[in-house]
Amino acid sequence: MYVEWRKMERHGLKWAQESVVPLWERTERFRIYSPWLIPGPVQTASYITALLTSIRDRRGLIDDVPAAVKVRVEKQQVVYGNHTFAILLEESVLRYRIGGTDVMAGQLGYLLSVMALPSVSIGIIPQDADRSGLWPVEGFFLYDDELVNVELISAHLTVVQKHELAMYAKTFSELAELAVYGPAARELITAAIESLG
């Protein structure tokens, strides 16, 4: 349930990416909340490269970034399969510059195109949303009603207790009510692209 990154990544980032492929393939319904980053299923190769390079450098890992990027891009085929994705992003995610201006412009442009897929719902929680009833929440992936993954600074956390899964599902629903979708979400993404200059 609690695996330190140094243990999970001891064989490199490629292995860590491959380890979750079976979970991604068997999951029918993904619910993802991200307060910091564009999540894996809808990342561009350039964005993935920037993220994994940063992780490699920060954690002093072997350099298998190109192979890890290839695995992550291949994993993204689930977006086009028999799966549904409900993704909630904080508006600030659109403004965090990962990999520089060109990488972010490409990533945000890709986000606009992936929103058109029938299997993908992307909601953006505006910075000025009224959060009176919610406290700050960590980012998480909810896979069906089977488990939740949370990435901590030092470790990867897996939650499987039914009552805890219900808490994450309820929190996701509450966050979803704060989000904007469709044209309003596209407007926020477009504004973030324009802010890149």
N, C-alpha and C positions, 0 to 999 in steps of 0.2 A: 504493500500500500504506500510505502514511503521509500523511494529509491533515490539516493544521492546521484547528482549528475555525474560525478567522477566515476561512479560505478557503471551507470548507464552508458556513458560515453567512452569507457576505457578502450573500446575497440574502434573508436572513431565516430564521427557524426553520421556516416553512411549507415552503420549498423543501427544506431539509434533511430534513424528514419525508417529503416526496414522493419524494426521491431513492432511498429504500430500498424503495418499494412493489414494484417488479418482483422484487427479491430475496425479499421476504416472500411474494409470490404464487407464485413457482416452488418455494419450499422446501417439502418434504413433512414433514421431521422437524427440529424445532427442539429444540436442547438449550441451556438457558440456566442459567448459574450467576451468582447475584448476591449479593455480600457486603454491599451497601450500600442498594439500592433495590428496590422492587417493579418487575419488568421491564415494559416497554411493552405487551406483548400482554395483560396482565391488570391494567392500571392503570385507575382511574376517571377521568372527565373532571376532577373536582376535584383529584385527585392530579397529573394531567398539568399542569393549569393552574399549580399551585404550583411544580412542577419547572421548567417552561418559563419562568415569570416570574422565578424565581431565576437561570436561565441568561441570560435577556435582560438582567437588571440587572447581573450579574457581568461579562458580556462586552460590555456596551454596544451591544446590537443594536437594530435597528428593532423597533417594537412590533407584531408580527403574531401575538402569542400566541393570540388566539381562533381565527385561521385555522389555525395550527399544531395546536392542540388538536383541531379538527375533523378534520384529516387523520389525526392519530394515532388518534382514535376510529374513523374509517372503516377504517383499516388493521387494526384489531382484528377485523374480520369474518373474518379467516383462522382465528381460533380456532374458528369455527363451520363451517369448510369441511373440505376433504379434507387436513388437516394434523394432525400430532401434536406435542404440546408436552410436553417433560420439563423441568420448572423446579425448580431447587434454590435455596433461600434459606437464608442464615444466620439463625438465630433472632433475632439483633440487628436484622435488617431490619424485623422486626415491631414493634420498639420505637423505631426512629428516627422522630421526629415530623416528617413532611413536611406542611406546610400547616395545622398545628394539630390539635387534638383531634377536631373533627368530621370533617375530611377523612380523618384516619387511621382513625377508627371506620368510616366508609363504605368506605374502601379495604380494610380487613381483613374487613369483612362481605362485600364483593364477592369477595375471595379465597376465602372459605368457599363461596360459591355456585359459583364457576367450577371449584372442585375436583370438583364433581359431574359435569362434562362428561366424556364418554367419551374425548375427544381430549386431555384435559389431565391430567398427573400432576404434583402438587406435593409436593416433599419439603422438609422443614425440617431443617436440621442443628442439633441442640441445642448450646447454648453449652458444655455439659459433655462433648461428644463427644471421644473420645480421638483426638488428631491426631498421634500419635507418628510415623506414617509419612508425614505430609503437611506441607508448608510452606505459608505463606499464599499465596493465589492471587488474581490479579486477576479481576474479573468478565468474563464473555465470553458471546457468542452463537455457537453452532456451528450453521451452516445446512447440513443434510444432511452430506455429507462434502466439501462444496465449498469452504467458507471459514469463517473465524472473524473476528468483529469484537470489538475491545477498545476501550473508551473510556478515554483518558488525560486528564489535566488539560488538556493543550494541543492534543491531536489525537485523531483517529479512526484506528485501526490495523486494517488488513485483512491476515489471514494466509492464504496459499493453498498454501504448500509442503506436500506430502503428509506428510513426516515430522513437520512441526509440527502439522498437523491431527491426526495420530495421537496426538501428545502431549496435545493438548487433549481428545480423545475418551477417552484413558486416564485423564486427570485427572478428567474428568466422572464416569466410572464409579467411580473411587475415592471421590469426594465423595458420590456417590449411595449408596454403602454406609454412609456415616455418617449419612444422613438417616433421618427417620421419616416415615411416610406414613399416610394414612387417619385413623382416630380419634386416633392419637397426634399427628399434625400438626394436626388440627383443635383438639385440646386446647391446643396451644401458641398457635395463633392466637386462640382464645377467651380464654386467659389474658392475651394482649397487649391485646385489646379491653377486658377488665375493668380492666386497669392504667391505662387512660385516664381512669377515674373516671366 
